[in-house]
Amino acid sequence: RKEVEQDPGPFNVPEGATVAFNCTYSNSASQSFFWYRQDCRKEPKLLMSVYSSGNEDGRFTAQLNRASQYISLLIRDSKLSDSATYLCVVNTGFQKLVFGTGTRLLVSP
Amino acid sequence: NAGVTQTPKFRVLKTGQSMTLLCAQDMNHEYMYWYRQDPGMGLRLIHYSVGEGTTAKGEVPDGYNVSRLKKQNFLLGLESAAPSQTSVYFCASSYSTGNTEAFFGQGTRLTVV
């Protein structure tokens, strides 16, 4: 079993739609969690950290469920510029970050 | 503010050749990482370093060596390149591995023929 698993997609949604991505992790001792965004042929960049209480940043909401070991990202009112690959990232506590394979989002007009 | 800089950005190697990828960061970060990214595989950790003079193996270390002689630099070496090492290589750095952001370089696209 992979340490971090994501649905690869692609998710094709129209502008204005709400879309949600899930990510599961296998190591119950994992300490911190993140969503990164990666545009085509570019480097990953931090989108947001994920806190136990859930957190929101504009149109983006991240949630963590430690009991079920999954993380979610909700994007409301999708924009064309949201088209990218979204990477779930877990700090397993062994001084390394483990990346999921990413979920590709395509927002169409 | 340069952040994380990787050189070179592109390279084509012949099987058996050697090369070194350089990563430099100007943020005084303790932690540095080398990842490779392949289609359908996501980013996989090759080697990492938790401080100057230290290195450790990641998930896919075979065929690669690293050195961290200076805090700001993390070098990735391929002693004898193989076609299986064709990939996009990303270097990253972070202040720690707690709840802190990792900053990535722009990547090196390596093709081994």
Backbone of each chain as ProteinMPNN parsed JSONL, in Angstrom:
{"seq_chain_A": "RKEVEQDPGPFNVPEGATVAFNCTYSNSASQSFFWYRQDCRKEPKLLMSVYSSGNEDGRFTAQLNRASQYISLLIRDSKLSDSATYLCVVNTGFQKLVFGTGTRLLVSP", "coords_chain_A": {"N_chain_A": [[0.848, -1.201, 0.0], [0.532, 2.212, -0.877], [2.076, 5.007, 0.753], [0.808, 7.465, 0.659], [-2.163, 8.144, -0.919], [-3.961, 9.145, -3.789], [-6.757, 9.997, -5.859], [-6.14, 9.957, -9.22], [-7.544, 11.381, -11.123], [-8.383, 12.709, -14.43], [-10.269, 15.455, -13.021], [-12.883, 16.924, -14.491], [-14.404, 19.949, -14.628], [-16.931, 22.532, -14.842], [-16.5, 26.119, -15.018], [-17.107, 27.792, -11.96], [-18.066, 25.646, -10.583], [-18.149, 23.425, -7.706], [-15.635, 21.464, -6.334], [-14.204, 18.502, -4.971], [-11.385, 16.952, -3.484], [-9.939, 13.949, -2.305], [-7.614, 12.365, -0.071], [-5.73, 9.705, 1.142], [-3.79, 8.428, 3.865], [-1.268, 6.208, 5.119], [0.299, 5.976, 7.408], [-0.24, 6.179, 10.681], [1.099, 7.716, 12.484], [1.727, 10.058, 11.306], [2.51, 13.509, 11.104], [2.07, 16.121, 10.1], [0.346, 17.902, 7.484], [-0.301, 18.723, 4.086], [-1.454, 20.595, 1.23], [-0.277, 20.842, -2.001], [0.189, 22.698, -5.028], [0.666, 22.054, -8.428], [1.582, 23.333, -11.426], [1.552, 22.684, -14.984], [4.598, 21.366, -15.986], [5.998, 22.79, -14.113], [7.377, 23.682, -10.871], [6.276, 22.22, -7.729], [4.146, 24.082, -5.516], [3.338, 25.404, -2.319], [-0.023, 25.207, -1.404], [-1.82, 25.148, 0.785], [-1.59, 24.541, 4.294], [-2.811, 21.818, 6.322], [-4.911, 21.67, 8.984], [-5.88, 20.177, 12.111], [-8.314, 21.12, 12.978], [-9.489, 21.908, 10.718], [-9.292, 24.181, 7.984], [-9.568, 27.282, 6.194], [-9.071, 29.088, 3.2], [-9.907, 31.607, 1.504], [-11.471, 30.554, -1.367], [-10.819, 27.972, -0.895], [-10.909, 25.043, 1.075], [-9.585, 23.035, 3.564], [-9.52, 19.85, 5.123], [-8.958, 17.573, 7.819], [-9.064, 14.25, 8.796], [-8.197, 12.434, 11.269], [-8.859, 10.001, 12.45], [-9.87, 8.418, 10.395], [-7.857, 8.695, 8.701], [-7.622, 10.47, 6.471], [-7.429, 13.213, 4.176], [-8.869, 16.182, 2.938], [-9.622, 18.38, 0.199], [-11.423, 21.144, -0.69], [-12.692, 22.995, -3.321], [-14.301, 25.875, -4.053], [-16.489, 27.608, -6.347], [-15.024, 27.349, -8.852], [-12.279, 28.451, -10.846], [-10.872, 29.177, -14.084], [-8.168, 29.401, -13.795], [-7.621, 27.665, -11.755], [-7.014, 25.244, -12.782], [-4.853, 22.618, -12.632], [-2.463, 20.371, -11.114], [-3.074, 18.817, -8.071], [-1.392, 18.154, -5.185], [-1.216, 15.944, -2.549], [0.374, 16.008, 0.548], [2.318, 14.533, 3.043], [3.804, 14.683, 6.19], [5.649, 12.278, 7.481], [6.902, 12.028, 9.852], [9.406, 11.007, 9.943], [11.411, 12.726, 9.271], [10.907, 13.424, 6.625], [9.052, 14.385, 3.733], [6.225, 12.992, 2.224], [4.847, 12.515, -0.887], [1.702, 12.408, -2.57], [0.512, 11.028, -5.695], [-0.848, 12.936, -7.022], [-3.719, 14.847, -8.066], [-5.373, 15.628, -10.938], [-6.855, 18.583, -12.074], [-9.164, 19.975, -14.274], [-10.556, 22.87, -15.359], [-13.184, 24.102, -17.161], [-14.468, 26.546, -19.553]], "CA_chain_A": [[0.0, 0.0, 0.0], [1.293, 3.45, -0.914], [1.943, 5.794, 1.981], [-0.166, 8.514, 0.407], [-2.896, 7.793, -2.126], [-4.916, 10.114, -4.311], [-7.397, 9.706, -7.126], [-5.375, 10.762, -10.193], [-8.411, 12.174, -11.991], [-8.652, 14.117, -14.184], [-11.573, 15.967, -12.696], [-13.27, 17.959, -15.455], [-15.534, 20.684, -14.073], [-17.133, 23.85, -15.469], [-16.267, 27.276, -14.15], [-18.126, 28.031, -10.958], [-18.42, 24.41, -9.875], [-17.439, 23.038, -6.492], [-14.99, 20.166, -6.531], [-13.508, 18.037, -3.77], [-10.398, 15.893, -3.642], [-9.578, 13.254, -1.081], [-6.289, 11.77, -0.012], [-5.589, 8.852, 2.319], [-2.405, 8.147, 4.24], [-1.224, 4.922, 5.814], [1.045, 6.046, 8.653], [-1.052, 6.87, 11.693], [1.953, 8.618, 13.255], [2.005, 11.246, 10.497], [2.423, 14.665, 11.986], [1.542, 17.326, 9.476], [-0.285, 17.607, 6.209], [-0.3, 19.896, 3.221], [-1.811, 20.517, -0.183], [0.559, 21.616, -2.912], [-0.333, 22.842, -6.372], [1.717, 21.994, -9.434], [1.183, 23.636, -12.8], [2.225, 21.845, -15.968], [6.024, 21.579, -16.217], [6.506, 23.715, -13.109], [7.631, 23.084, -9.574], [5.164, 22.286, -6.77], [4.126, 25.207, -4.582], [2.401, 25.191, -1.223], [-1.342, 25.818, -1.486], [-2.207, 25.386, 2.166], [-1.399, 23.492, 5.292], [-4.07, 21.237, 6.772], [-4.914, 21.595, 10.438], [-6.855, 19.231, 12.662], [-9.619, 21.766, 13.131], [-9.939, 22.35, 9.405], [-8.944, 25.572, 7.723], [-10.107, 27.841, 4.966], [-8.32, 30.2, 2.622], [-10.694, 32.051, 0.358], [-12.345, 29.531, -1.941], [-10.238, 26.664, -0.604], [-11.091, 24.536, 2.429], [-8.897, 21.767, 3.793], [-9.939, 19.173, 6.348], [-8.182, 16.402, 8.216], [-9.751, 13.269, 9.63], [-7.121, 11.547, 11.754], [-9.394, 8.664, 12.766], [-9.979, 7.685, 9.136], [-6.593, 8.924, 7.995], [-7.742, 11.091, 5.158], [-7.361, 14.668, 4.054], [-9.669, 16.613, 1.805], [-9.503, 19.755, -0.292], [-12.634, 21.592, -1.369], [-12.535, 24.246, -4.069], [-15.605, 26.444, -4.42], [-16.493, 28.624, -7.412], [-13.796, 27.067, -9.608], [-11.823, 29.374, -11.882], [-10.01, 28.557, -15.099], [-6.803, 29.41, -13.27], [-7.446, 26.574, -10.789], [-6.561, 24.049, -13.508], [-3.509, 22.26, -12.174], [-2.433, 19.116, -10.375], [-3.055, 19.072, -6.632], [-0.602, 17.116, -4.526], [-1.384, 15.736, -1.104], [1.71, 15.814, 1.104], [2.259, 14.126, 4.445], [5.056, 14.555, 6.937], [5.471, 11.015, 8.19], [7.581, 12.055, 11.135], [10.748, 10.477, 9.814], [12.183, 13.787, 8.652], [10.718, 13.5, 5.188], [7.718, 14.622, 3.211], [5.8, 11.99, 1.253], [3.89, 13.109, -1.814], [0.813, 11.602, -3.373], [0.784, 11.147, -7.128], [-1.504, 14.133, -7.523], [-5.026, 14.808, -8.712], [-5.4, 16.66, -11.97], [-8.113, 19.32, -12.206], [-9.331, 20.779, -15.49], [-11.729, 23.725, -15.283], [-13.489, 24.549, -18.517], [-15.377, 27.703, -19.606]], "C_chain_A": [[0.877, 1.242, 0.0], [1.055, 4.226, 0.373], [0.897, 6.883, 1.845], [-0.849, 8.207, -0.923], [-3.913, 8.858, -2.494], [-5.549, 9.559, -5.575], [-6.705, 10.566, -8.18], [-6.236, 11.663, -11.072], [-8.199, 11.805, -13.445], [-10.103, 14.388, -13.778], [-11.847, 17.094, -13.683], [-14.514, 18.668, -14.927], [-15.701, 21.999, -14.814], [-16.772, 24.952, -14.484], [-17.423, 27.449, -13.179], [-18.52, 26.809, -10.147], [-17.635, 24.284, -8.575], [-16.876, 21.644, -6.702], [-14.224, 19.796, -5.271], [-12.554, 16.91, -4.116], [-10.148, 15.249, -2.282], [-8.203, 12.63, -1.206], [-6.253, 10.905, 1.235], [-4.112, 8.595, 2.596], [-2.384, 6.928, 5.151], [-0.56, 4.986, 7.194], [0.285, 6.868, 9.693], [-0.243, 7.839, 12.541], [2.283, 9.899, 12.489], [1.658, 12.498, 11.274], [1.811, 15.897, 11.358], [1.207, 17.039, 8.025], [-0.419, 18.886, 5.398], [-0.975, 19.569, 1.902], [-0.876, 21.424, -0.96], [-0.132, 21.656, -4.269], [0.849, 22.788, -7.33], [1.126, 22.269, -10.81], [2.053, 22.833, -13.756], [3.673, 22.278, -16.169], [6.619, 22.637, -15.276], [6.76, 22.974, -11.799], [6.396, 23.143, -8.681], [5.295, 23.51, -5.875], [3.058, 24.968, -3.538], [1.089, 25.935, -1.48], [-1.832, 26.151, -0.078], [-1.814, 24.218, 3.042], [-2.778, 22.997, 5.727], [-4.005, 21.051, 8.279], [-6.052, 20.7, 10.918], [-8.257, 19.818, 12.741], [-10.212, 22.165, 11.79], [-9.557, 23.803, 9.195], [-9.373, 25.99, 6.328], [-9.23, 28.989, 4.502], [-9.052, 30.63, 1.361], [-11.626, 30.957, -0.122], [-11.902, 28.112, -1.606], [-10.444, 26.287, 0.87], [-10.407, 23.183, 2.539], [-9.374, 21.174, 5.103], [-9.103, 17.927, 6.554], [-9.043, 15.519, 9.09], [-8.716, 12.244, 10.065], [-7.637, 10.131, 12.0], [-9.463, 7.803, 11.503], [-8.757, 7.863, 8.254], [-6.818, 9.416, 6.569], [-7.778, 12.601, 5.29], [-8.213, 15.051, 2.85], [-9.36, 18.063, 1.449], [-10.764, 20.072, -1.065], [-12.344, 22.917, -2.05], [-13.927, 24.704, -4.492], [-15.426, 27.443, -5.556], [-15.219, 28.5, -8.269], [-13.537, 28.103, -10.692], [-10.969, 28.607, -12.892], [-8.591, 28.413, -14.572], [-6.556, 28.339, -12.201], [-6.98, 25.288, -11.466], [-5.107, 23.784, -13.192], [-3.587, 20.854, -11.599], [-2.262, 19.439, -8.9], [-2.431, 17.866, -5.915], [-0.882, 17.098, -3.029], [-0.02, 15.37, -0.529], [1.602, 15.547, 2.599], [3.665, 14.09, 5.026], [4.9, 13.329, 7.826], [6.165, 10.98, 9.541], [8.971, 11.479, 11.092], [11.614, 11.459, 9.018], [12.053, 13.788, 7.139], [9.251, 13.736, 4.859], [7.406, 13.565, 2.162], [4.681, 12.582, 0.407], [2.967, 12.057, -2.407], [1.121, 11.826, -4.843], [0.084, 12.341, -7.756], [-2.846, 13.852, -8.161], [-5.09, 15.959, -9.7], [-6.794, 17.259, -12.074], [-8.097, 20.128, -13.496], [-10.633, 21.557, -15.355], [-11.976, 24.305, -16.663], [-14.495, 25.701, -18.491], [-16.827, 27.256, -19.707]], "O_chain_A": [[1.838, 1.335, 0.763], [0.0, 4.126, 0.999], [0.183, 7.191, 2.799], [-0.179, 8.031, -1.94], [-4.622, 9.396, -1.644], [-4.945, 8.748, -6.277], [-6.684, 11.79, -8.049], [-5.729, 12.596, -11.695], [-7.851, 10.654, -13.707], [-11.022, 13.655, -14.142], [-11.132, 18.096, -13.709], [-15.569, 18.047, -14.796], [-14.734, 22.533, -15.357], [-16.744, 24.737, -13.273], [-18.584, 27.27, -13.546], [-19.223, 26.921, -9.143], [-16.611, 24.938, -8.372], [-17.568, 20.753, -7.194], [-13.668, 20.658, -4.591], [-12.863, 16.034, -4.924], [-10.148, 15.919, -1.25], [-7.7, 12.401, -2.306], [-6.707, 11.34, 2.293], [-3.292, 8.552, 1.679], [-3.35, 6.648, 5.861], [-0.829, 4.144, 8.051], [0.186, 8.091, 9.59], [-0.808, 8.684, 13.236], [3.041, 10.734, 12.98], [0.663, 12.554, 11.996], [1.099, 16.644, 12.03], [1.699, 16.086, 7.421], [-0.62, 19.974, 5.938], [-1.057, 18.406, 1.505], [-0.7, 22.599, -0.637], [-0.923, 20.778, -4.614], [1.893, 23.391, -7.085], [0.274, 21.523, -11.292], [3.134, 22.366, -13.399], [3.937, 23.438, -16.488], [7.61, 23.289, -15.604], [6.407, 21.804, -11.645], [5.554, 24.024, -8.855], [6.398, 23.925, -5.52], [2.004, 24.402, -3.828], [1.088, 27.138, -1.739], [-2.21, 27.287, 0.21], [-1.72, 23.074, 2.596], [-3.784, 23.676, 5.523], [-3.131, 20.346, 8.784], [-7.047, 20.499, 10.221], [-9.253, 19.11, 12.592], [-11.318, 22.702, 11.733], [-9.508, 24.574, 10.154], [-9.518, 25.173, 5.419], [-8.713, 29.762, 5.31], [-8.836, 30.075, 0.284], [-12.478, 30.486, 0.632], [-12.56, 27.151, -2.005], [-10.196, 27.081, 1.777], [-10.621, 22.297, 1.712], [-9.606, 21.893, 6.075], [-8.611, 17.313, 5.607], [-9.681, 15.998, 10.027], [-8.399, 11.309, 9.33], [-6.911, 9.163, 11.775], [-9.153, 6.612, 11.535], [-8.646, 7.251, 7.192], [-6.288, 8.865, 5.604], [-8.102, 13.17, 6.333], [-8.266, 14.321, 1.861], [-8.904, 18.85, 2.279], [-11.132, 19.349, -1.991], [-11.818, 23.844, -1.434], [-14.636, 23.994, -5.204], [-14.363, 28.045, -5.713], [-14.444, 29.45, -8.382], [-14.458, 28.569, -11.364], [-10.424, 27.543, -12.596], [-7.902, 27.435, -14.862], [-5.416, 28.128, -11.787], [-6.59, 24.34, -10.784], [-4.238, 24.616, -13.451], [-4.646, 20.227, -11.599], [-1.405, 20.24, -8.527], [-2.894, 16.732, -6.035], [-0.791, 18.119, -2.348], [0.666, 14.505, -1.074], [0.89, 16.244, 3.321], [4.589, 13.537, 4.429], [4.132, 13.331, 8.788], [6.029, 10.012, 10.289], [9.659, 11.463, 12.112], [12.44, 11.057, 8.199], [13.011, 14.124, 6.442], [8.348, 13.345, 5.599], [8.24, 13.278, 1.303], [3.691, 13.087, 0.934], [3.398, 10.945, -2.712], [1.9, 12.712, -5.194], [0.383, 12.717, -8.889], [-3.084, 12.78, -8.718], [-4.887, 17.118, -9.338], [-7.789, 16.538, -12.151], [-7.151, 20.865, -13.776], [-11.703, 20.957, -15.247], [-11.094, 24.921, -17.26], [-15.276, 25.832, -17.549], [-17.728, 28.092, -19.762]]}, "seq_chain_B": "NAGVTQTPKFRVLKTGQSMTLLCAQDMNHEYMYWYRQDPGMGLRLIHYSVGEGTTAKGEVPDGYNVSRLKKQNFLLGLESAAPSQTSVYFCASSYSTGNTEAFFGQGTRLTVV", "coords_chain_B": {"N_chain_B": [[15.331, 37.908, -4.305], [16.42, 34.732, -4.525], [15.64, 32.16, -3.672], [15.28, 28.794, -4.189], [17.577, 27.381, -6.294], [18.247, 25.543, -9.163], [20.679, 23.897, -11.102], [21.893, 22.092, -13.978], [19.078, 23.251, -16.029], [18.162, 21.684, -18.073], [19.272, 18.61, -19.524], [20.962, 16.287, -21.557], [22.115, 13.067, -21.484], [24.437, 10.466, -22.292], [24.14, 6.934, -21.962], [25.91, 5.669, -19.225], [27.471, 7.921, -18.823], [28.505, 10.473, -16.495], [27.203, 12.883, -14.149], [26.596, 15.92, -12.31], [24.078, 17.391, -10.413], [23.253, 20.569, -9.283], [22.027, 22.144, -6.389], [21.038, 25.091, -4.892], [20.305, 27.087, -2.095], [19.101, 30.088, -0.631], [17.95, 30.657, 1.781], [18.742, 29.946, 4.26], [17.996, 27.421, 5.12], [17.718, 24.396, 6.987], [17.03, 21.809, 6.127], [17.259, 19.836, 3.224], [16.294, 18.422, 0.076], [16.204, 15.895, -2.466], [14.181, 15.048, -5.135], [12.652, 12.867, -7.525], [10.496, 13.012, -10.355], [8.159, 11.203, -12.021], [5.925, 10.241, -14.657], [2.758, 9.301, -13.457], [3.854, 8.39, -11.121], [4.304, 10.258, -9.2], [6.105, 12.431, -6.912], [9.136, 11.191, -5.825], [11.267, 10.532, -3.136], [14.73, 10.852, -3.233], [17.277, 11.319, -1.931], [18.054, 12.949, 1.18], [18.844, 15.715, 3.381], [19.569, 16.723, 6.645], [21.068, 18.715, 7.602], [24.151, 20.614, 7.346], [26.789, 18.624, 6.164], [25.501, 16.224, 6.594], [23.717, 13.416, 5.276], [21.06, 11.37, 3.986], [19.357, 8.355, 2.988], [16.592, 8.212, 0.776], [13.527, 7.143, -0.625], [14.167, 6.073, -3.16], [17.136, 5.61, -3.633], [19.125, 4.292, -5.101], [21.799, 4.294, -7.426], [22.373, 6.929, -7.228], [24.268, 9.575, -5.691], [24.934, 11.848, -3.01], [25.923, 15.066, -1.682], [26.532, 17.331, 0.999], [28.242, 19.656, 1.586], [28.306, 22.337, 2.139], [26.008, 24.404, 3.857], [24.185, 25.743, 2.231], [24.149, 24.384, -0.17], [23.274, 21.507, -2.065], [24.211, 18.657, -3.551], [23.55, 16.442, -6.221], [24.587, 13.447, -7.515], [25.124, 11.474, -10.431], [26.655, 8.641, -11.121], [26.971, 6.753, -13.181], [25.065, 7.039, -15.667], [21.776, 5.808, -16.439], [19.165, 4.776, -18.705], [16.824, 4.488, -17.199], [16.965, 6.505, -15.412], [16.07, 8.734, -16.586], [14.176, 11.534, -16.113], [12.356, 14.071, -14.277], [13.975, 16.132, -12.097], [13.694, 17.416, -8.887], [14.759, 19.75, -6.54], [14.418, 20.593, -3.111], [13.896, 22.682, -0.23], [13.616, 23.22, 3.311], [12.826, 24.876, 6.41], [12.45, 23.283, 8.607], [11.134, 19.985, 9.268], [8.699, 20.121, 10.339], [5.587, 21.697, 10.7], [6.08, 23.256, 8.331], [6.705, 25.051, 5.302], [7.887, 23.568, 2.278], [10.172, 24.602, -0.112], [10.575, 24.642, -3.586], [12.94, 24.073, -6.232], [13.147, 24.94, -9.747], [13.351, 22.666, -11.211], [15.051, 20.004, -12.989], [15.314, 18.761, -16.127], [16.141, 15.708, -17.171], [17.444, 13.626, -19.622], [18.354, 10.419, -20.494], [20.077, 8.725, -22.885]], "CA_chain_B": [[15.448, 36.723, -3.465], [16.424, 33.641, -5.486], [14.964, 30.97, -3.164], [15.981, 27.552, -4.501], [18.027, 27.419, -7.676], [18.816, 24.291, -9.653], [21.398, 23.919, -12.379], [21.276, 22.813, -15.087], [17.631, 23.069, -16.17], [17.97, 20.595, -19.036], [20.518, 17.917, -19.861], [20.868, 14.985, -22.218], [23.307, 12.272, -21.204], [24.515, 9.135, -22.867], [24.251, 5.872, -20.968], [27.25, 5.492, -18.693], [28.086, 9.19, -18.464], [28.243, 10.95, -15.136], [26.931, 14.308, -14.041], [26.202, 16.418, -10.993], [23.066, 18.434, -10.36], [23.513, 21.461, -8.16], [20.907, 22.857, -5.786], [21.486, 26.134, -3.984], [19.216, 27.845, -1.462], [19.598, 31.264, 0.089], [17.005, 30.92, 2.861], [19.325, 29.424, 5.495], [17.237, 26.249, 5.541], [18.497, 23.241, 7.438], [16.67, 20.588, 5.429], [17.229, 19.867, 1.764], [15.782, 17.166, -0.468], [16.176, 15.643, -3.912], [13.089, 14.196, -5.575], [12.442, 12.685, -8.945], [9.084, 12.951, -10.682], [7.89, 10.443, -13.232], [4.478, 10.157, -14.914], [2.031, 8.278, -12.717], [4.572, 7.961, -9.904], [4.425, 11.343, -8.24], [7.465, 12.771, -6.499], [9.744, 10.189, -4.956], [12.442, 11.07, -2.461], [15.96, 10.134, -3.557], [18.118, 11.516, -0.743], [17.772, 14.198, 1.862], [19.872, 16.143, 4.33], [18.991, 17.487, 7.753], [21.991, 19.768, 7.978], [25.459, 20.567, 6.7], [27.601, 17.458, 6.462], [24.694, 15.013, 6.804], [22.836, 12.981, 4.197], [20.348, 10.135, 4.292], [18.676, 7.792, 1.833], [15.147, 8.291, 0.695], [12.787, 5.994, -1.14], [14.781, 5.526, -4.372], [18.497, 6.139, -3.639], [20.098, 3.524, -5.891], [22.291, 4.952, -8.637], [22.599, 8.348, -6.951], [24.975, 9.943, -4.484], [24.7, 13.253, -2.665], [26.833, 15.664, -0.709], [26.08, 18.608, 1.579], [29.452, 20.2, 2.202], [27.935, 23.65, 2.634], [24.599, 24.427, 4.236], [23.319, 26.27, 1.188], [24.238, 23.595, -1.392], [23.01, 20.06, -1.973], [24.576, 18.139, -4.857], [23.087, 15.102, -6.575], [25.456, 12.894, -8.53], [24.841, 10.225, -11.131], [27.994, 8.156, -11.481], [26.897, 6.052, -14.457], [23.655, 7.26, -15.98], [21.02, 4.759, -17.112], [17.893, 5.305, -19.243], [15.801, 4.513, -16.14], [17.13, 7.738, -14.648], [15.393, 9.817, -17.301], [13.157, 12.008, -15.193], [12.473, 15.469, -13.855], [14.531, 16.156, -10.751], [13.397, 18.622, -8.109], [15.379, 19.974, -5.244], [13.581, 21.386, -2.219], [14.48, 22.958, 1.084], [12.673, 23.688, 4.318], [13.457, 25.25, 7.669], [12.424, 22.035, 9.376], [10.111, 19.127, 8.666], [7.457, 20.289, 11.081], [4.519, 22.261, 9.893], [6.669, 24.353, 7.579], [6.63, 24.91, 3.861], [9.057, 23.2, 1.491], [10.311, 25.413, -1.319], [11.153, 23.838, -4.642], [13.575, 24.659, -7.394], [12.346, 24.862, -10.966], [13.452, 21.339, -11.797], [16.025, 19.678, -14.027], [14.8, 17.702, -17.014], [17.275, 14.89, -17.585], [17.174, 12.522, -20.532], [19.504, 9.533, -20.682], [19.83, 7.969, -24.137]], "C_chain_B": [[15.316, 35.48, -4.34], [15.65, 32.429, -4.981], [15.808, 29.736, -3.392], [16.313, 27.556, -5.985], [18.675, 26.105, -8.048], [19.555, 24.543, -10.956], [21.903, 22.515, -12.687], [19.761, 22.618, -15.106], [17.305, 21.943, -17.132], [19.323, 19.931, -19.276], [20.172, 16.613, -20.547], [22.192, 14.27, -21.992], [23.274, 10.984, -22.013], [24.647, 8.13, -21.739], [25.709, 5.705, -20.544], [27.962, 6.776, -18.327], [27.728, 9.571, -17.042], [27.908, 12.431, -15.184], [26.544, 14.644, -12.613], [25.173, 17.51, -11.161], [23.311, 19.257, -9.105], [22.227, 22.117, -7.691], [21.469, 23.856, -4.789], [20.278, 26.868, -3.425], [19.808, 28.965, -0.616], [18.698, 31.636, 1.262], [17.5, 30.413, 4.209], [18.549, 28.217, 6.035], [18.166, 25.113, 5.951], [18.285, 22.02, 6.549], [16.672, 20.794, 3.922], [16.922, 18.471, 1.24], [16.034, 17.103, -1.978], [15.053, 14.653, -4.2], [13.235, 13.958, -7.082], [10.943, 12.523, -9.201], [8.918, 12.282, -12.029], [6.382, 10.332, -13.418], [3.844, 9.003, -14.145], [2.674, 7.849, -11.416], [4.618, 9.055, -8.856], [5.88, 11.666, -7.949], [7.976, 11.715, -5.537], [11.068, 10.713, -4.423], [13.666, 10.208, -2.752], [16.892, 10.129, -2.34], [17.687, 12.811, -0.074], [18.882, 14.502, 2.861], [19.207, 16.993, 5.408], [19.947, 18.553, 8.272], [23.322, 19.582, 7.262], [26.236, 19.327, 7.146], [26.827, 16.166, 6.681], [23.878, 14.697, 5.561], [22.173, 11.675, 4.613], [19.612, 9.671, 3.04], [17.175, 7.992, 1.933], [14.563, 7.004, 0.163], [13.487, 5.295, -2.295], [16.226, 6.002, -4.521], [19.473, 5.472, -4.6], [20.474, 4.24, -7.179], [22.617, 6.415, -8.453], [23.481, 8.5, -5.708], [24.78, 11.432, -4.249], [25.799, 13.743, -1.726], [26.282, 17.007, -0.265], [27.268, 19.195, 2.354], [29.212, 21.596, 2.77], [26.433, 23.668, 2.882], [23.709, 24.83, 3.066], [23.282, 25.404, -0.06], [23.984, 22.119, -1.131], [23.221, 19.502, -3.375], [24.063, 16.721, -5.039], [23.946, 14.598, -7.728], [24.926, 11.603, -9.131], [26.188, 9.726, -11.639], [28.011, 7.51, -12.856], [25.428, 6.041, -14.881], [23.047, 6.091, -16.759], [19.718, 5.355, -17.644], [16.79, 5.378, -18.197], [15.891, 5.761, -15.278], [16.633, 8.966, -15.411], [14.205, 10.263, -16.464], [13.275, 13.52, -15.053], [12.904, 15.447, -12.393], [14.235, 17.496, -10.09], [14.183, 18.615, -6.814], [14.417, 20.811, -4.405], [14.328, 21.653, -0.922], [13.378, 23.421, 2.024], [13.433, 24.012, 5.586], [13.523, 24.051, 8.606], [11.431, 21.131, 8.69], [8.842, 19.145, 9.498], [6.399, 20.861, 10.165], [5.02, 23.473, 9.123], [6.678, 24.014, 6.099], [7.951, 24.434, 3.28], [9.039, 24.017, 0.205], [11.077, 24.605, -2.361], [11.911, 24.682, -5.652], [12.724, 24.396, -8.628], [12.463, 23.528, -11.681], [14.551, 21.222, -12.84], [15.454, 18.534, -14.847], [15.986, 16.956, -17.578], [16.796, 13.76, -18.478], [18.462, 11.717, -20.699], [19.213, 8.636, -21.889], [20.836, 6.82, -24.298]], "O_chain_B": [[14.231, 35.193, -4.847], [15.05, 31.722, -5.79], [16.914, 29.626, -2.864], [15.43, 27.715, -6.828], [19.549, 25.609, -7.336], [19.102, 25.312, -11.803], [22.305, 21.8, -11.77], [19.224, 21.886, -14.275], [16.257, 21.311, -17.005], [20.37, 20.578, -19.24], [19.222, 15.924, -20.174], [23.259, 14.813, -22.279], [22.207, 10.484, -22.368], [25.2, 8.439, -20.684], [26.612, 5.613, -21.375], [28.954, 6.744, -17.599], [26.771, 9.056, -16.464], [28.273, 13.141, -16.122], [26.211, 13.767, -11.816], [25.358, 18.44, -11.946], [23.543, 18.724, -8.02], [21.431, 22.591, -8.502], [22.285, 23.501, -3.939], [19.353, 27.227, -4.155], [20.852, 28.817, 0.018], [18.678, 32.79, 1.691], [16.762, 30.444, 5.193], [18.457, 28.016, 7.246], [19.227, 24.895, 5.366], [19.227, 21.286, 6.251], [16.158, 21.79, 3.412], [17.246, 17.468, 1.876], [16.07, 18.125, -2.663], [14.977, 13.578, -3.605], [13.855, 14.742, -7.8], [10.216, 11.97, -8.376], [9.46, 12.729, -13.04], [5.638, 10.33, -12.437], [4.333, 7.874, -14.179], [2.113, 7.036, -10.681], [4.952, 8.775, -7.705], [6.778, 11.221, -8.664], [7.316, 11.388, -4.55], [11.88, 11.265, -5.165], [13.649, 8.994, -2.547], [17.24, 9.078, -1.803], [17.039, 13.659, -0.687], [19.737, 13.664, 3.146], [18.39, 17.866, 5.116], [19.663, 19.217, 9.27], [23.585, 18.542, 6.658], [26.327, 19.023, 8.336], [27.429, 15.121, 6.927], [23.403, 15.602, 4.874], [22.669, 10.966, 5.488], [19.287, 10.464, 2.157], [16.581, 7.948, 3.01], [15.045, 5.912, 0.465], [13.421, 4.072, -2.413], [16.519, 6.74, -5.462], [20.535, 6.025, -4.884], [19.618, 4.723, -7.921], [23.077, 7.079, -9.382], [23.448, 7.67, -4.799], [24.494, 12.184, -5.181], [26.496, 12.962, -1.078], [25.653, 17.727, -1.04], [27.29, 19.223, 3.585], [29.835, 21.991, 3.757], [25.678, 23.003, 2.172], [22.6, 24.314, 2.924], [22.461, 25.654, -0.943], [24.416, 21.56, -0.123], [22.476, 19.845, -4.293], [24.134, 15.902, -4.123], [24.029, 15.231, -8.78], [24.359, 10.757, -8.438], [26.787, 10.352, -12.513], [28.96, 7.697, -13.617], [24.66, 5.156, -14.505], [23.694, 5.475, -17.606], [19.219, 6.336, -17.092], [15.911, 6.235, -18.287], [14.983, 6.042, -14.496], [16.76, 10.095, -14.939], [13.328, 9.46, -16.144], [14.16, 14.154, -15.626], [12.262, 14.81, -11.558], [14.49, 18.56, -10.655], [14.255, 17.614, -6.102], [13.687, 21.645, -4.941], [15.267, 20.941, -0.567], [12.348, 23.942, 1.595], [14.53, 23.504, 5.82], [14.515, 23.835, 9.302], [10.927, 21.476, 7.622], [8.0, 18.258, 9.362], [6.342, 20.528, 8.981], [4.472, 24.569, 9.237], [6.661, 22.848, 5.705], [9.017, 24.848, 3.737], [8.018, 24.107, -0.476], [12.088, 23.971, -2.059], [11.578, 25.841, -5.898], [11.704, 23.712, -8.556], [11.751, 23.282, -12.654], [14.931, 22.2, -13.485], [15.148, 17.467, -14.315], [16.752, 17.502, -18.372], [15.864, 13.031, -18.138], [19.52, 12.268, -21.004], [18.233, 7.891, -21.905], [20.78, 6.084, -25.284]]}, "name": "protein", "num_of_chains": 2, "seq": "RKEVEQDPGPFNVPEGATVAFNCTYSNSASQSFFWYRQDCRKEPKLLMSVYSSGNEDGRFTAQLNRASQYISLLIRDSKLSDSATYLCVVNTGFQKLVFGTGTRLLVSPNAGVTQTPKFRVLKTGQSMTLLCAQDMNHEYMYWYRQDPGMGLRLIHYSVGEGTTAKGEVPDGYNVSRLKKQNFLLGLESAAPSQTSVYFCASSYSTGNTEAFFGQGTRLTVV"}
